[in-house]
Amino acid sequence: MNRAIGALYRLLYDGLLARLPEPTAVALGQAALRLLPWDRLPAFRLADPRLAVTLGGVRLQNPLILAAMYYDPRIIVRAMGLGFGAVTTKSITLAPRAGHPQPNLARVRTAAGPGLVNCNGFQNPGLERFRAAFGALPHRVPLIVSVAGESVEEYVTLVRELAPLGDLVEFNISSPNTRLVYEWSRKPRELAALLRAVRAATDKPLIVKLSPDFADTNESQIIPAALEAGIRIVNYGNTRRVEDRRLSQGAGGLSGPEIFPATLDNLRRTRARFGAGLEIIATGGVDSPDKARRLLREGATAVGYFTGFITRGPILAREILEFLLEDR
Ligand SMILES: Cc1cc2nc3c(=O)[nH]c(=O)nc-3n(C[C@H](O)[C@H](O)[C@H](O)COP(=O)(O)O)c2cc1C
């Protein structure tokens, strides 16, 4: 049954969504997600206590996390019923942001499979409107609220104000398409002060989301500073920065299967170096049950993905969960 749904979705993706101009495909996909009650269909979920994990002390029904991209509460609520153990919001900034002009998303098709490159530029409603929309949102599964700031003060405000809406808080220092966030990885001393300030701003479990482009700095400076500040979870990681002339910014973040080998390497090294004291969400390029299982076997506490949700469809979570159960 799931195989059939998966195969049908792939036909729909290859035959229609991948042929439409990107903005049309995005609008169509998001409208379908918002308007149709996918989350009421049990076919997309699999509840089994053998799949449960804890992240920062929070129990997740399973180790799959929808990575940061959506800020529409109707989509987030639907996603909570689509098999994920937790769902992440888009990175929210203090003021609303329109994002970078179109074209800000392009498809990539490589031997590894379909992926995306984006320079979204944090299109989001800003702190106040996000809080109004998410204040009363039911949490069918834990919600990870993601934030992005330009200064220590901004991150502290965002974390303090938005942490009450989430079960965990992720702070993004790694999206490559605005200088404001990406630059943090280039100044690890200032970042250490940021990590301490953010830790003091909330009691909720904190996740720092790393860039795969700064593996050395991440592992020699940023993760040690996070642990010293009392932050025990990393999401490794974000998209890889690439040049792409099709995008309005001439560059963007690559996601999808091409970055999977780096995700696996980064996880292996980080797990070996920091041991069990660090919880690791491995994100980047997961678009099949086998890739999710490899990351978990290499010591990931949880596995995140976004591009696979688009290219393989909402049934991917269920396909992965069934595959994982074969191991238990
Ligand atoms: C269109 C788009 C928007 C994204 N927005 C965010 C964001 O707001 N914050 C963030 O931390 N990551 C963001 N990401 C990165 C994803 O959460 C994820 O880390 C990355 O795409 C790698 O995983 P994947 O290969 O499974 O997509 C975005 C990715 C895409 C494709």
The ligand as a Tripos MOL2 file, in Angstrom:
@<TRIPOS>MOLECULE
LIG
   31    33     1     0     0
SMALL
NO_CHARGES

@<TRIPOS>ATOM
      1 C1         13.2740   26.2750    0.6200 C.3       1 LIG1
      2 C2         14.0290   25.9550    1.8790 C.ar      1 LIG1
      3 C3         13.9020   26.7790    3.0050 C.ar      1 LIG1
      4 C4         14.6190   26.5080    4.1730 C.ar      1 LIG1
      5 N1         14.4650   27.3170    5.2660 N.ar      1 LIG1
      6 C5         15.1910   27.0660    6.3980 C.ar      1 LIG1
      7 C6         15.0600   27.8780    7.5590 C.ar      1 LIG1
      8 O1         14.2740   28.8170    7.6220 O.2       1 LIG1
      9 N2         15.8540   27.5960    8.6220 N.ar      1 LIG1
     10 C7         16.7310   26.5430    8.6390 C.ar      1 LIG1
     11 O2         17.4000   26.3260    9.6510 O.2       1 LIG1
     12 N3         16.8440   25.7340    7.5640 N.ar      1 LIG1
     13 C8         16.0960   25.9670    6.4660 C.ar      1 LIG1
     14 N4         16.2290   25.1460    5.3820 N.ar      1 LIG1
     15 C9         17.1760   24.0060    5.4520 C.3       1 LIG1
     16 C10        16.4830   22.6870    5.8240 C.3       1 LIG1
     17 O3         15.8370   22.7770    7.0740 O.3       1 LIG1
     18 C11        17.5080   21.5230    5.8510 C.3       1 LIG1
     19 O4         18.4470   21.7530    6.8820 O.3       1 LIG1
     20 C12        18.2800   21.3960    4.5360 C.3       1 LIG1
     21 O5         17.4020   21.5700    3.4390 O.3       1 LIG1
     22 C13        19.0130   20.0450    4.4010 C.3       1 LIG1
     23 O6         18.1090   18.9630    4.5330 O.3       1 LIG1
     24 P1         17.4100   18.2280    3.2600 P.3       1 LIG1
     25 O7         18.4990   17.8370    2.3230 O.co2     1 LIG1
     26 O8         16.6620   17.0930    3.8690 O.co2     1 LIG1
     27 O9         16.4850   19.2550    2.6680 O.co2     1 LIG1
     28 C14        15.4930   25.3900    4.2180 C.ar      1 LIG1
     29 C15        15.6110   24.5530    3.0890 C.ar      1 LIG1
     30 C16        14.8980   24.8130    1.9300 C.ar      1 LIG1
     31 C17        15.0490   23.8990    0.7380 C.3       1 LIG1
@<TRIPOS>BOND
     1     1     2 1
     2     2     3 ar
     3     2    30 ar
     4     3     4 ar
     5     4     5 ar
     6     4    28 ar
     7     5     6 ar
     8     6     7 ar
     9     6    13 1
    10     7     8 2
    11     7     9 ar
    12     9    10 ar
    13    10    11 2
    14    10    12 ar
    15    12    13 ar
    16    13    14 ar
    17    14    15 1
    18    14    28 ar
    19    15    16 1
    20    16    17 1
    21    16    18 1
    22    18    19 1
    23    18    20 1
    24    20    21 1
    25    20    22 1
    26    22    23 1
    27    23    24 1
    28    24    25 2
    29    24    26 1
    30    24    27 1
    31    28    29 ar
    32    29    30 ar
    33    30    31 1
@<TRIPOS>SUBSTRUCTURE
     1 LIG1         1 GROUP 0 **** ****
